[in-house]
Amino acid sequence: MTQTASTPNHALATQLRESRLKAGLRHFIGGEWVDSQGGETFQTHTPTDNSPLATVASGDARDIDRAARAAHDAFQTWREVSGAERRKILHKIADLIEVRAQDIAVLESIDTGQAIRFMKSAAVRGAENFRFYADRAPGAADGQSLPAPGFLNYTLRQPIGPVGVITPWNTPFMLSTWKIAPALAAGCTVVHKPAEWSPVTATLLAEIMDEAGIPQGVVNLVHGFGETAGRALTEHPLIKAIAFVGETVTGSHIMRQGADTLKRVHFELGGKNPVVVFEDADLEGALDAVVFMIYSLNGERCTSSSRVLIQEGIYDEFTARIAERARNIRVGDPLDPNTEVGPLIHPRHCEKVLSYFDRAREEGATVAAGGERIGTEGNYVSPTLLTGARNEMRISQEEIFGPVLTAIPFRDEAEALALANDVKYGLAGYLWTRDLTRAHRFAQALEAGMVWVNSENVRHLPTPFGGMKASGIGRDGGDYSFDFYMETKNIAISLGTHKTARLGVGGPAKVDKSEVEG
């Protein structure tokens, strides 16, 4: 593990801990910073050495109820704010994010363990998310003209109401903007419940939105645990929809909890994403992409290519090159600009990831690189490659969510496709080949919501983001987000030429087939 001398990032981290975190993190409800009604708090820790980072207000059903009511009351006016005015406010939020991008990146690094090099980009991406939806706010309600004989039909979209946003701990700031920005652009109000393992930057985002002029109650923040604050949010009758990013088991709990109130849900859940490398591929490009997509962001990303399927003729050489790259990855202090992999988020998660190394050996796989804890402080795990794996092994089926890559050989295209699809997940897939026909054929047959050919995950904001099978429900991105946060309404205007069938006048009634639906 690399050791780092003090850097400007460390000085800023010390300043931010003293000025922003020492007083603790509170809820933001109805435009006010408040403590939990019951006075409960919990402690959050930095994963670099697991020392205390901040005391956080711990919300329960009472705090969620207050936030939901604030969002409900604010919705009655926010829904009437013009798209042009919402655009202006969302652009202001983006401006302030850019101004505070360095603070956001440093706070995110000390809270999550993510390397500062990636968190700088994540902060900028958060601003881009707000700008993207700011520019779409004026047209969010637009529909279609659908004329029919005797009628003018037209559609429009209206905001669904107050929504709950539950965000994960891996890149929390960016993923919060990804959900909150389209909700606000659509005219919805928000109750945000961030992950208890990484609550810090949610507070800064709420401050930024408040400073940008978001009206009171439009955005509310309640910290707390999933089984208390999270459950209360998913069950609250005033909350019309839940947008959740996290693991699959939690998603199924949320679906059950929201059933009684018929909540609309959007889930972006787990993945065990394949990257398939054929013999004819650009192997240099494929190597860079494979290494980047599993070891960047500490491997704690839903779209990571955590299974690499390699054609038999190049398997030994290609895995040897991955192992060499993995051994050379710089693991260390996340505030060091040279660090590539930092500590994992939490001791509990670290132990989970470490447990797969013995499991791999028991199943007959080989730990070709890494496979160990680094150091005695913090949650550092070496970038790991597991070779000689079979697809039925647990290391090939379960989402490890760390810097751990499982390498599986295949003979031909048919076997590669069968292996790629033989998991319960279906979020993303990656394919490397120079055969254009095979690229289209394979991508279309792959059971994944998103496929990249000859590329790593390069996100284009207008495109749909989401998964199949146990990887989720619904899509983010572009107008796909508005499909979730808005209701589509059809209005039919008679042009005066349609005659209604007459009942109760004697004789057979002539009824048109279009009158008996629904």
C-alpha positions in Angstrom: 0.0 0.0 0.0 1.3 3.4 -0.9 2.1 5.8 1.9 1.4 9.5 1.3 2.8 12.7 2.7 0.3 15.4 3.5 -1.3 17.1 0.4 -3.5 20.1 -0.1 -6.4 17.6 -0.1 -5.4 16.6 3.5 -5.4 20.2 4.6 -8.8 20.8 3.1 -10.1 17.5 4.7 -8.9 18.7 8.1 -10.6 22.1 7.6 -13.8 20.6 6.4 -13.9 18.1 9.3 -13.5 21.0 11.8 -15.9 23.4 10.1 -18.6 21.2 8.6 -18.5 17.8 10.5 -17.6 18.6 14.0 -21.1 20.0 14.8 -22.8 16.9 13.3 -25.2 16.3 10.5 -28.9 17.2 10.9 -32.1 16.6 8.9 -33.3 19.3 6.4 -37.1 19.4 6.6 -39.4 22.1 5.3 -36.5 24.5 4.7 -35.1 24.1 8.3 -32.1 22.2 9.7 -33.5 20.1 12.6 -32.6 17.3 14.9 -34.5 14.0 15.1 -37.7 14.4 17.1 -36.6 11.6 19.4 -33.0 13.0 19.7 -31.4 9.8 18.4 -28.0 10.0 16.6 -25.5 7.5 15.1 -21.8 7.7 14.3 -20.3 7.6 10.9 -16.7 6.7 10.3 -14.0 7.2 7.7 -12.9 3.9 6.1 -9.3 4.9 5.9 -8.9 4.0 9.6 -12.5 3.6 10.8 -12.1 6.6 13.2 -15.2 8.7 13.9 -16.1 11.2 11.2 -19.4 12.8 12.3 -22.4 12.4 14.5 -25.6 12.1 12.4 -29.2 12.6 13.4 -31.0 9.3 13.2 -34.5 9.7 11.8 -37.5 7.5 12.4 -41.2 7.4 11.3 -41.9 10.8 13.0 -39.2 12.6 11.1 -40.2 10.9 7.8 -43.8 11.9 8.5 -42.8 15.5 9.0 -40.7 15.5 5.8 -43.5 13.8 3.8 -46.0 16.3 4.9 -43.6 19.2 4.0 -43.1 17.7 0.6 -46.9 17.2 0.1 -47.6 20.8 1.1 -44.8 22.2 -1.1 -45.9 20.1 -4.1 -49.1 22.1 -4.4 -47.1 25.2 -5.4 -43.9 23.6 -7.0 -46.0 21.7 -9.6 -47.3 25.1 -10.8 -43.9 26.7 -11.1 -43.1 27.1 -14.8 -40.6 24.9 -16.5 -38.5 27.9 -17.4 -38.3 28.9 -13.7 -37.4 25.4 -12.7 -34.7 25.4 -15.3 -33.2 28.6 -13.9 -33.1 27.1 -10.3 -31.6 23.8 -11.5 -28.9 25.6 -13.4 -28.1 27.6 -10.3 -27.7 24.3 -8.4 -25.3 23.1 -11.1 -23.3 26.4 -10.8 -23.0 26.0 -7.0 -21.9 22.3 -7.4 -19.1 23.4 -9.7 -18.0 26.1 -7.3 -17.9 23.6 -4.4 -16.6 20.6 -6.5 -13.3 20.3 -4.5 -15.1 20.3 -1.2 -17.6 17.7 -2.5 -14.8 15.5 -3.8 -12.7 15.6 -0.5 -15.8 15.0 1.7 -16.8 12.1 -0.5 -13.3 10.6 -0.4 -13.1 10.7 3.4 -16.6 9.4 3.8 -16.6 6.6 1.3 -12.9 5.7 0.7 -13.2 6.4 -3.0 -10.0 7.8 -4.6 -10.1 11.6 -5.0 -9.2 11.2 -8.8 -12.7 9.7 -9.4 -14.6 11.8 -6.9 -13.6 15.0 -8.7 -15.1 13.7 -11.8 -18.2 12.5 -9.9 -18.8 16.0 -8.6 -18.6 17.5 -12.0 -21.0 14.8 -13.3 -23.4 15.8 -10.6 -23.5 19.3 -12.0 -24.0 17.9 -15.5 -27.0 15.9 -14.3 -28.7 19.0 -13.0 -27.9 21.0 -16.2 -29.2 18.1 -18.4 -32.6 18.1 -16.6 -32.7 21.8 -16.2 -32.8 22.2 -20.0 -35.6 19.6 -20.2 -37.8 21.1 -17.5 -39.7 23.4 -19.9 -40.7 20.5 -22.1 -41.3 17.9 -19.3 -45.1 18.2 -19.6 -45.2 18.0 -23.4 -47.2 15.2 -24.9 -48.5 14.2 -28.3 -51.4 15.1 -30.7 -53.3 11.9 -31.5 -56.3 12.8 -33.7 -59.1 10.3 -34.3 -62.4 10.3 -36.3 -64.6 12.8 -34.5 -62.1 13.6 -31.7 -59.0 15.5 -31.0 -56.9 13.5 -28.6 -53.8 15.0 -27.0 -51.6 13.9 -24.2 -49.7 15.7 -21.5 -47.5 14.8 -18.5 -48.1 15.9 -15.0 -45.8 15.3 -11.9 -46.7 12.3 -9.9 -46.3 14.1 -6.5 -43.9 13.8 -3.6 -41.3 11.0 -4.2 -38.9 9.2 -1.9 -35.3 8.9 -3.1 -33.1 6.3 -1.4 -29.5 6.4 -2.5 -26.5 4.1 -2.0 -23.1 4.5 -0.4 -20.7 3.9 -3.2 -20.8 7.2 -5.1 -23.6 8.9 -3.1 -23.3 12.5 -4.3 -23.4 11.8 -8.0 -26.1 9.1 -7.7 -28.3 11.5 -5.6 -28.1 14.1 -8.3 -29.0 11.5 -10.9 -32.4 10.9 -9.1 -33.2 14.3 -7.6 -32.5 16.4 -10.7 -35.2 14.8 -12.9 -37.7 14.7 -10.1 -37.3 18.4 -9.6 -37.4 19.1 -13.3 -40.6 17.1 -13.6 -42.3 19.2 -10.8 -42.1 16.6 -8.0 -41.0 17.2 -4.5 -38.5 15.0 -2.8 -37.8 13.3 0.5 -34.2 12.0 0.3 -32.9 9.2 2.6 -29.1 8.7 2.0 -27.2 5.5 3.0 -26.2 5.5 6.6 -22.7 4.5 5.7 -22.1 7.6 3.6 -24.3 10.5 4.7 -21.9 13.4 4.5 -22.3 14.9 1.0 -26.1 14.6 1.1 -26.0 17.4 3.6 -23.9 19.5 1.3 -26.2 18.9 -1.6 -29.2 20.0 0.5 -27.4 23.2 1.4 -26.6 23.8 -2.2 -30.2 23.3 -3.3 -31.4 25.6 -0.6 -28.9 28.3 -1.5 -30.0 28.0 -5.2 -33.5 29.0 -4.3 -35.4 25.7 -4.1 -38.6 26.7 -2.2 -39.1 25.3 1.4 -40.3 21.8 1.5 -39.5 21.0 -2.1 -36.4 19.0 -1.1 -36.2 17.3 2.3 -33.4 15.2 3.8 -33.8 12.6 6.5 -30.8 10.6 7.7 -31.2 7.2 9.3 -31.3 3.5 8.9 -33.1 1.4 6.3 -35.2 -0.5 8.8 -36.5 2.7 10.5 -36.3 5.8 8.3 -36.2 3.9 5.0 -39.1 1.7 5.8 -41.2 4.6 7.1 -40.5 6.4 3.8 -41.5 3.5 1.6 -44.7 2.9 3.6 -45.8 6.6 3.9 -49.2 7.2 2.1 -48.2 10.7 1.0 -45.2 9.4 -0.9 -46.3 8.4 -4.4 -43.1 6.7 -5.7 -39.8 5.4 -4.5 -36.6 5.7 -6.5 -34.0 3.3 -5.0 -30.4 2.4 -5.9 -28.9 -0.4 -3.9 -28.8 -4.2 -3.6 -31.4 -6.6 -4.9 -32.6 -8.0 -1.5 -33.4 -4.5 -0.2 -35.2 -3.7 -3.4 -37.6 -6.7 -2.8 -38.2 -5.4 0.7 -39.1 -2.0 -0.6 -41.5 -3.4 -3.1 -43.3 -5.3 -0.3 -43.4 -2.3 2.0 -44.8 0.0 -0.7 -47.5 -2.5 -1.8 -50.3 -1.4 0.5 -50.1 2.2 -0.8 -49.6 1.1 -4.4 -46.3 2.9 -4.8 -44.6 3.2 -8.1 -41.1 2.0 -7.8 -37.9 2.4 -9.8 -35.0 0.1 -8.8 -31.4 0.1 -9.9 -30.1 -2.9 -8.2 -27.2 -5.4 -8.3 -25.2 -6.8 -11.1 -22.7 -9.6 -12.0 -21.9 -8.1 -15.3 -19.9 -10.0 -18.0 -17.2 -8.6 -20.2 -16.7 -11.0 -23.1 -13.3 -11.0 -24.9 -13.0 -12.9 -28.2 -9.7 -13.9 -29.8 -10.2 -11.3 -32.6 -10.6 -8.4 -30.2 -8.3 -5.4 -29.8 -6.6 -7.0 -26.8 -4.8 -3.8 -25.7 -8.1 -1.9 -25.6 -9.9 -4.8 -24.0 -7.2 -5.2 -21.3 -7.5 -1.5 -20.4 -11.3 -1.7 -20.2 -11.4 -4.9 -18.2 -9.0 -3.6 -15.6 -10.7 -0.2 -15.4 -14.2 -1.5 -15.1 -13.5 -3.8 -12.1 -10.8 -1.9 -10.1 -11.9 1.7 -10.5 -14.2 3.0 -7.8 -12.8 0.2 -5.6 -14.9 -2.2 -7.5 -17.9 -0.8 -5.7 -20.0 0.0 -8.7 -23.1 -1.7 -10.0 -21.9 -1.7 -13.6 -18.5 -3.2 -12.9 -17.5 -6.0 -15.2 -16.9 -8.5 -12.4 -16.9 -11.6 -14.7 -14.4 -11.7 -17.6 -15.2 -14.4 -20.1 -12.2 -15.0 -22.3 -11.9 -17.3 -25.4 -9.8 -20.3 -24.6 -7.0 -19.6 -27.1 -6.1 -16.3 -25.4 -7.2 -17.2 -21.8 -3.8 -17.8 -20.2 -2.0 -14.9 -21.8 -4.8 -12.5 -21.2 -5.3 -13.4 -17.5 -1.6 -13.2 -16.9 -1.7 -9.6 -18.2 -4.7 -8.8 -16.0 -2.8 -10.2 -13.0 0.3 -8.1 -13.8 -1.8 -4.9 -14.0 -3.7 -5.8 -10.8 -0.5 -6.2 -8.8 0.7 -2.8 -10.0 -2.4 -0.9 -9.0 -1.7 1.8 -6.5 -3.7 1.1 -3.3 -3.6 3.7 -0.5 -4.9 7.0 0.9 -7.9 8.1 -1.1 -6.9 11.7 -0.8 -3.6 11.1 -2.6 -4.1 12.0 -6.3 -1.9 9.0 -7.3 -4.1 6.5 -5.5 -6.1 4.2 -7.8 -7.9 2.0 -5.2 -8.8 3.2 -1.7 -10.3 1.4 1.3 -13.7 -0.3 1.1 -16.7 1.6 2.7 -17.1 -0.3 6.0 -15.5 -3.1 8.0 -18.6 -5.3 7.5 -18.4 -4.9 3.8 -14.6 -5.5 3.9 -15.1 -8.8 5.7 -17.7 -9.8 3.2 -15.3 -9.2 0.3 -12.4 -10.9 2.0 -14.5 -14.0 2.7 -14.7 -14.8 -1.0 -11.0 -15.6 -1.3 -11.2 -18.7 0.8 -14.5 -19.6 -0.9 -12.7 -19.3 -4.3 -10.0 -21.7 -3.2 -12.6 -24.1 -1.7 -14.4 -24.2 -5.0 -11.3 -24.9 -7.0 -10.4 -21.5 -8.4 -6.9 -19.9 -8.2 -6.1 -16.6 -6.6 -3.8 -15.3 -9.4 -3.3 -11.8 -7.9 -4.2 -10.1 -4.6 -6.6 -12.0 -2.4 -5.6 -10.4 0.9 -6.2 -7.5 3.3 -3.6 -4.7 3.1 -2.4 -3.2 6.3 -3.8 -3.3 9.8 -5.8 -0.1 9.8 -8.8 0.7 7.6 -10.6 -1.4 5.0 -8.0 -2.0 2.4 -8.2 -5.0 0.1 -5.8 -5.8 -2.7 -7.0 -5.8 -6.3 -7.7 -9.5 -6.9 -8.0 -11.8 -9.9 -9.6 -15.3 -9.6 -8.7 -17.7 -12.4 -9.8 -21.2 -13.3 -13.3 -20.4 -12.4 -16.5 -22.1 -13.6 -19.8 -20.2 -14.0 -21.6 -22.3 -11.3 -19.2 -21.2 -8.6 -20.4 -18.6 -6.0 -17.6 -16.3 -7.0 -19.1 -16.3 -10.5 -22.8 -15.9 -9.4 -22.8 -13.5 -6.4 -22.2 -9.8 -6.4 -19.0 -9.3 -4.5 -19.0 -5.5 -5.0 -15.2 -5.1 -4.5 -12.0 -5.1 -6.5 -12.4 -8.8 -7.4 -12.5 -10.2 -10.9 -13.5 -13.7 -11.8 -12.0 -15.1 -15.1 -13.9 -17.9 -17.0 -12.8 -19.5 -20.3 -15.2 -20.2 -23.2 -14.8 -22.1 -26.4 -17.1 -20.4 -28.9 -19.8 -17.7 -29.3 -22.6 -20.0 -28.2 -20.9 -21.0 -25.0 -20.0 -17.4 -24.3 -23.6 -16.3 -24.6 -24.8 -19.1 -22.4 -22.3 -18.3 -19.7 -23.0 -14.5 -19.9 -26.7 -15.0 -19.4 -26.5 -17.7 -16.8 -26.8 -15.4 -13.7 -29.8 -13.9 -12.0 -28.7 -10.4 -12.8 -29.0 -8.4 -16.1 -27.7 -4.9 -15.6 -24.8 -4.4 -18.1 -22.7 -6.3 -20.5 -19.5 -5.6 -22.4 -18.3 -7.2 -25.6 -14.9 -7.1 -27.3 -14.7 -8.3 -30.9 -13.7 -7.0 -34.4 -16.5 -9.0 -36.0 -19.3 -6.5 -36.6 -22.0 -9.1 -37.4 -21.2 -11.0 -34.2 -21.2 -7.8 -32.2 -24.8 -7.0 -33.1 -25.9 -10.6 -32.8 -24.4 -11.1 -29.4 -25.4 -7.8 -28.0 -29.0 -8.3 -29.0 -29.0 -11.8 -27.4 -27.3 -10.7 -24.1 -29.8 -10.5 -21.2 -28.8 -7.0 -20.0 -30.3 -3.6 -20.0 -27.2 -1.9 -21.3 -24.4 -3.3 -23.6 -21.2 -1.6 -24.6 -19.3 -3.0 -27.6 -15.5 -2.4 -27.7 -15.8 0.1 -24.8 -16.0 0.4 -21.1 -19.0 2.1 -19.5 -19.3 5.4 -21.2 -22.6 7.0 -20.0 -24.5 9.2 -22.5 -27.2 11.1 -20.5 -30.1 10.9 -23.0 -29.9 7.1 -23.2 -31.8 4.7 -20.9 -30.0 3.3 -17.9 -31.3 0.3 -16.1 -31.3 -3.5 -15.9 -33.3 -6.7 -16.5 -34.0 -9.7 -14.3 -32.9 -9.1 -10.7 -31.0 -5.9 -11.6 -33.9 -3.6 -11.5 -37.2 -2.1 -12.7 -37.5 0.9 -14.9 -35.0 3.2 -16.7 -33.2 6.4 -15.9 -31.8 8.9 -18.4 -33.4 11.4 -20.8 -37.1 11.3 -21.0 -37.1 7.8 -19.5 -36.8 9.4 -16.1 -39.9 11.5 -16.8 -41.8 8.3 -17.5 -41.3 7.5 -13.8 -41.7 10.9 -12.2 -44.7 11.9 -14.2 -48.2 10.7 -15.1 -49.3 10.6 -18.7 -52.8 11.9 -19.3 -54.9 11.7 -22.4 -57.6 14.3 -23.1 -60.3 13.6 -25.8 -62.2 16.6 -27.3 -65.2 15.8 -29.3 -65.5 17.7 -32.6 -69.3 17.3 -32.5 -69.6 14.7 -35.2 -69.7 11.6 -32.9 -73.1 10.2 -32.0 -73.5 8.3 -28.7 -75.3 5.0 -28.8 -78.8 5.5 -27.3 -80.1 3.2 -24.6 -83.6 3.1 -23.2 -85.4 4.2 -26.3 -86.5 0.8 -27.6 -85.0 -1.2 -30.4 -81.5 -2.5 -30.8 -78.7 0.0 -30.0 -75.9 0.5 -32.5 -72.7 0.4 -30.4 -69.3 1.1 -31.9 -66.4 -1.2 -30.8 -64.4 1.8 -29.6 -67.1 2.5 -26.9 -66.9 -0.8 -25.1 -63.2 -0.8 -23.9 -62.1 -0.2 -20.4 
